[in-house]
Every structure is written in structure tokens, then in C-alpha cells.
Amino acid sequence: MTATQLPLPPDRRVRVWFGTHVTADHISDPPSAAAYESAMRRRFVSLRVTNDPVVVPTTDS
């Protein structure tokens, strides 16, 4: 397998929650998502911040 055929790491979805409402939603590569999550945790100390993998639906044949 060559370098161009390697799968990319899965994207991450960072969300900032105000109760049950999403106030910020950001999708990016894992390092950028971690940096964004860290910034949102500093900015919104009392709100819940999640960092989850992006789930891509697959089609079964």
C-alpha cells in the first residue's frame, strides 16, 4: 500500500451545548478538533463540550 492509498484519519465533530441546544458545531481533522475543543472549554467554562468521531453512514450491498 502506498502513501496515497492510506485512509485518512476520521474527522471529529466538536459541539458546544447549552442544555439540549447546540450553540457551536465544528468538524475537522483530529488535531484541529482537539485545539478547537480546548479553546471552547476555556471560553465556555460552564457549558458542555463534546468531541466525537464523525460517523459516515455506509451502504450495504
Contact map, one row per residue, 1 for C-alpha under 8 A:
1110110000000000000000000000000000000000000000000000000000000
1111110000000000000000000000000000000000000000000000000000000
1111110000000000000000000000000000000000000000000000000000000
0111110000000000000000000000000000000000000000000000000000000
1111111000000000000000000000000000000000000000000000000000000
1111111100000000000000000000000000000000000000000000000000000
0000111110000000000000000000000000000000000000000000000000000
0000011111000000000000000000000000000000000000000000000000000
0000001111100000000000000000110000000000000000000000000000000
0000000111110000000000000000110000000000000000000000110000000
0000000011111000000000000011110000000000000000000000110000000
0000000001111100000000000011110010000000000000000011110000000
0000000000111110000000001111000010000000000000000111110000000
0000000000011111000000011110000010011000000000001111000000000
0000000000001111100001111100000000000000000000001110000000000
0000000000000111110001111000000000000001000000111100000000000
0000000000000011111111110000000000000000000000111000000000000
0000000000000001111111100000000000000000000000110000000000000
0000000000000000111110000000000000000000000000100000000000000
0000000000000000111111000000000000000000000000000000000000000
0000000000000000111111100000000000000000000000000000000000000
0000000000000011110111111000000000000000000000000000000000000
0000000000000011110011111000000000000000000000000000000000000
0000000000000111100001111100000000000000000000000000000000000
0000000000001111000001111110000000000000000000000000000000000
0000000000001110000000011111000010000000000000000000000000000
0000000000111100000000001111100010000000000000000000010000000
0000000000111000000000000111110110000000000000000000000000000
0000000011110000000000000011111110000000000000000000000000000
0000000011110000000000000001111111000000000000000000000000000
0000000000000000000000000000111111100000000000000000000000000
0000000000000000000000000001111111110000000000000000000000000
0000000000011100000000000111111111111000000000000010000000000
0000000000000000000000000000011111111100000000000010000000000
0000000000000000000000000000001111111110000000000000000000000
0000000000000100000000000000000111111111000000000000000000000
0000000000000100000000000000000011111111100000001110000000000
0000000000000000000000000000000001111111110000000000000000000
0000000000000000000000000000000000111111111000000000000000000
0000000000000001000000000000000000011111111110001000000000000
0000000000000000000000000000000000001111111110101000000000000
0000000000000000000000000000000000000111111110000000000000000
0000000000000000000000000000000000000011111110000000000000000
0000000000000000000000000000000000000001111111100000000000000
0000000000000000000000000000000000000001111111100000000000000
0000000000000000000000000000000000000000000111110000000000000
0000000000000001111000000000000000000000100111111000000000000
0000000000000001110000000000000000000000000001111100000000000
0000000000000111100000000000000000001001100000111110000000000
0000000000001111000000000000000000001000000000011111000000000
0000000000011110000000000000000011001000000000001111100000000
0000000000011100000000000000000000000000000000000111110000000
0000000001111000000000000000000000000000000000000011111000000
0000000001111000000000000010000000000000000000000001111100000
0000000000000000000000000000000000000000000000000000111110000
0000000000000000000000000000000000000000000000000000011111000
0000000000000000000000000000000000000000000000000000001111100
0000000000000000000000000000000000000000000000000000000111110
0000000000000000000000000000000000000000000000000000000011111
0000000000000000000000000000000000000000000000000000000001111
0000000000000000000000000000000000000000000000000000000000111
